Amino acid sequence: MAELVETTIPVVPGPSRRPFRGVLRRPSFLVPAVAVLLLALVALLPGAVAGLFGHGDPLVCDLGSSGDPPTGGHPFGFDIQGCDLYANVIYGTRTSIAVGLLATVLALAVALVVGVLAGLFGGWPDFLLSRLTDVFLGFPFLLGAVVVLNSVGQRSVGSVSLVLALFGWPTMARLVRSSVRSVRGADYVLAARTMGLGEWRIVRRYVLPGSLAPVLVVATITVGGVIVAESTLTYLGIGLQAPAISWGLQLADAASQFQNAPHLLYFPGAFLAITVLSIISLGDTLRTALDPRQRP
């Protein structure tokens, strides 16, 4: 029964284009896709976007304006240090998205190597790599990140992304393994072996393209989860450190000032929620489009 379950992973070569196009025309795809594109533009050009209102420099501060509400030229008001909150939230977009993408790419790279080796060859490589995956799965994601980050000296975008990737690859590795196991017995893969093609050429040209679709969908959703994890860790004081500009740092500063200056919490919190919901909604819609069993 276990073998039967593994061979029914939803990897279907050549899905029908008409249902796929139908899903992509729905508001459930278009709205989050537009939101993600706008956020990507903000992350790529934070200076230009921040300059649309006021001076756009997050490091220009005036303690005399500490905690002041929104006003002309400063649509989000000022933070505790008297810095323009709008500029800080805009620049925080780049940091949060950078951590989400970098951690997910690193985790996906490890998952592809481990999953392909385990799923393609089976036997003792599969046993050893599966047990290694189980060891990392035994650590709660946030708890493991807390333990490692507490021993890291300088917590930058790179180091935080590396730690989050360290505990984020096992789930994707299991999915890659299952996808590869379901594809490796397909007729076109057997035909390639019959023609005498090398094993790695078969992996590159046939196995990976046939098994990547569900993995990429999960990776898209993982980006949103990593952004939440980074903000949570930073809020707890064990994530990014100043002078980095992050939504987590802004939320941490706002926590003690909510009574007097609620706008300090509203704006970075709204950007965080919109970003995560848009990315996760986009991933869910792509999963529906690529998996025919989930189409209505």
C-alpha positions in Angstrom: 0.0 0.0 0.0 2.9 2.4 0.8 4.4 1.8 -2.6 1.1 2.5 -4.3 0.8 5.9 -2.5 4.2 7.0 -3.6 3.5 6.3 -7.2 0.4 8.5 -7.2 2.1 11.8 -6.5 0.4 14.5 -8.7 3.0 14.8 -11.4 1.3 14.7 -14.7 3.4 15.3 -17.8 1.9 17.7 -20.3 -1.1 19.1 -18.4 -3.9 20.4 -20.5 -3.3 24.1 -21.4 -7.0 25.1 -21.5 -7.7 24.5 -17.7 -4.3 26.1 -17.0 -5.2 29.2 -18.9 -8.6 29.3 -17.3 -7.1 29.4 -13.8 -4.7 32.1 -14.7 -7.5 34.4 -15.9 -9.2 34.3 -12.6 -9.0 37.2 -10.1 -7.6 34.7 -7.5 -4.5 34.6 -9.7 -4.5 38.1 -11.2 -4.8 40.1 -7.9 -2.0 38.4 -6.0 0.2 38.3 -9.2 -0.2 42.1 -9.6 0.5 42.6 -5.9 3.7 40.5 -6.1 4.8 42.3 -9.2 4.3 45.7 -7.5 6.2 44.5 -4.4 9.0 43.2 -6.6 9.2 46.7 -8.2 9.4 48.3 -4.8 12.1 45.9 -3.7 14.2 46.6 -6.9 13.7 50.3 -6.8 13.2 51.3 -3.2 14.8 54.7 -3.6 12.5 55.8 -6.5 9.4 54.5 -4.7 10.3 56.1 -1.4 11.0 59.4 -3.2 7.5 59.6 -4.4 6.5 61.2 -1.1 8.9 63.4 0.8 12.7 63.0 0.8 12.7 59.2 0.7 15.8 58.7 2.8 15.2 56.3 5.7 18.3 57.4 7.5 17.4 61.1 7.7 15.9 61.5 11.2 14.8 64.3 13.6 14.2 63.4 17.2 11.8 66.3 17.5 9.4 64.4 15.2 9.6 61.2 17.2 6.4 59.2 16.9 4.5 62.0 15.1 1.5 60.8 13.0 1.2 61.1 9.2 1.5 64.5 7.8 2.2 66.2 4.5 5.3 64.7 2.8 5.3 61.9 5.3 2.2 59.7 4.6 3.1 57.1 7.3 4.4 59.5 9.9 7.6 59.1 11.9 9.1 56.3 13.9 10.6 56.6 17.4 13.9 57.9 16.1 12.1 60.6 14.1 12.8 58.8 10.8 10.3 58.8 7.9 8.3 55.7 8.4 7.2 55.4 4.8 10.8 55.3 3.6 11.7 52.7 6.2 8.7 50.5 5.3 9.6 50.8 1.6 13.3 49.8 2.2 12.1 47.0 4.5 10.4 45.5 1.5 13.7 44.8 -0.1 15.1 43.2 3.0 12.2 40.9 3.7 11.8 39.8 0.1 15.6 39.2 -0.2 15.6 37.0 2.8 12.5 35.1 1.5 14.0 34.5 -1.9 17.5 33.7 -0.8 16.5 31.2 1.9 14.1 29.5 -0.5 16.6 29.3 -3.3 19.2 27.8 -1.0 16.7 25.3 0.5 15.5 24.4 -3.0 19.0 23.7 -4.2 19.7 21.3 -1.3 16.3 19.7 -1.7 16.9 19.1 -5.4 20.2 17.4 -4.8 19.0 15.2 -1.9 15.6 14.4 -3.5 17.0 13.5 -6.9 19.7 11.3 -5.5 17.3 9.5 -3.1 14.4 9.2 -5.6 16.5 8.2 -8.7 18.8 5.6 -7.2 16.9 4.2 -4.3 18.6 1.5 -2.2 21.1 2.6 0.4 21.4 6.2 -1.0 17.7 6.6 -0.5 17.9 5.1 3.0 20.7 7.3 4.2 19.4 10.6 2.7 15.9 9.8 4.0 17.2 9.4 7.5 19.2 12.6 7.2 16.0 14.4 6.1 14.2 12.8 9.1 16.8 14.2 11.5 16.3 17.8 10.3 12.5 17.3 10.2 12.8 16.4 13.9 13.8 20.0 14.8 10.9 22.5 14.9 11.6 25.1 12.3 11.5 28.2 14.5 13.1 26.5 17.5 16.0 25.3 15.4 16.5 28.7 13.9 16.5 30.3 17.4 19.2 27.9 18.7 21.5 28.5 15.7 20.9 32.3 15.4 21.8 32.7 19.1 25.2 31.4 18.3 25.8 33.6 15.3 27.8 36.7 15.8 26.6 39.1 13.1 23.0 38.4 11.9 22.8 39.8 8.4 20.5 39.0 5.5 22.9 36.3 4.3 23.4 34.6 7.7 19.7 34.7 8.6 18.8 33.3 5.1 21.3 30.5 5.5 19.9 29.5 8.9 16.3 29.5 7.6 17.4 27.5 4.6 19.1 25.0 6.9 15.8 24.0 8.4 13.6 24.7 5.4 14.9 22.1 2.8 13.6 18.8 4.3 10.0 19.2 3.3 10.9 20.1 -0.2 13.4 17.3 -0.4 10.7 14.7 0.4 8.5 16.2 -2.3 11.3 16.1 -4.8 12.0 12.4 -3.9 8.4 11.4 -4.4 8.1 13.3 -7.7 11.3 11.8 -9.0 10.1 8.3 -8.0 6.9 8.8 -9.9 8.7 10.1 -13.0 11.6 7.7 -13.2 9.4 4.9 -14.4 7.6 6.9 -17.1 7.7 5.6 -20.7 9.8 8.5 -22.0 12.4 8.0 -19.3 12.6 4.2 -20.0 12.9 5.0 -23.7 15.8 7.4 -23.0 17.6 4.7 -21.1 17.0 2.2 -24.0 18.6 4.7 -26.3 21.7 4.6 -24.2 21.6 8.2 -22.8 23.7 8.8 -19.7 22.0 8.9 -16.3 22.7 12.6 -15.6 21.5 13.6 -19.1 18.3 11.7 -18.4 18.0 13.5 -15.1 18.6 16.9 -16.7 16.4 16.5 -19.8 13.6 14.3 -18.6 13.4 13.6 -14.8 13.8 17.2 -13.5 11.4 18.9 -16.0 8.8 16.2 -15.3 9.0 16.6 -11.5 9.7 20.3 -10.9 6.2 21.6 -11.2 4.8 20.6 -7.7 8.2 21.5 -6.1 8.2 25.0 -7.6 4.7 25.6 -6.3 5.7 24.6 -2.8 8.8 26.8 -3.1 6.6 29.8 -4.0 4.5 29.3 -0.9 7.7 28.8 1.2 8.9 32.3 0.3 5.9 33.7 2.2 6.5 31.4 5.1 10.2 32.4 5.3 9.2 36.2 5.3 7.0 35.5 8.3 9.7 33.5 10.0 12.3 36.3 9.5 9.9 38.9 10.8 9.0 36.8 13.8 12.7 36.1 14.7 13.6 39.7 14.2 10.7 40.8 16.4 11.9 38.5 19.1 15.4 40.1 18.9 17.2 37.1 17.4 16.9 37.9 13.7 18.2 40.8 11.7 20.1 43.5 13.6 20.4 47.3 13.1 21.5 49.0 10.9 19.4 46.6 8.8 16.0 47.9 7.8 13.3 45.3 8.3 9.6 45.0 9.0 10.4 42.8 12.0 12.6 45.5 13.5 9.9 48.1 12.9 7.3 45.9 14.5 9.6 45.3 17.5 10.0 49.1 18.0 6.3 49.7 17.6 5.2 47.1 20.2 6.0 49.3 23.2 4.6 52.4 21.6 1.2 51.1 20.3 -0.8 53.1 22.8 0.8 56.4 21.9 1.6 55.9 18.2 -0.4 53.0 16.7 0.6 54.0 13.2 4.1 52.5 13.9 2.4 49.1 13.9 -0.2 49.5 11.3 1.9 50.3 8.2 4.7 47.7 8.5 2.1 45.2 9.6 -0.1 45.9 6.6 2.8 45.5 4.2 3.9 42.3 5.8 0.4 40.9 5.7 -0.2 41.9 2.0 3.1 40.5 0.9 2.7 37.1 2.6 -1.0 36.7 1.6 -0.2 37.6 -2.0 2.7 35.1 -2.3 0.8 32.3 -0.6 -2.4 33.0 -2.7 -0.3 33.0 -5.8 1.3 29.6 -4.9 -2.1 28.1 -4.1 -3.5 29.2 -7.4 -0.5 27.8 -9.3 -1.0 24.5 -7.4 -4.6 24.4 -8.6 -3.5 25.1 -12.2 -0.7 22.4 -12.2 -2.6 19.7 -10.3 -5.6 18.5 -12.4 -7.1 16.7 -9.3 -7.6 20.1 -7.6 -9.3 21.9 -10.5 -13.0 22.5 -10.1 
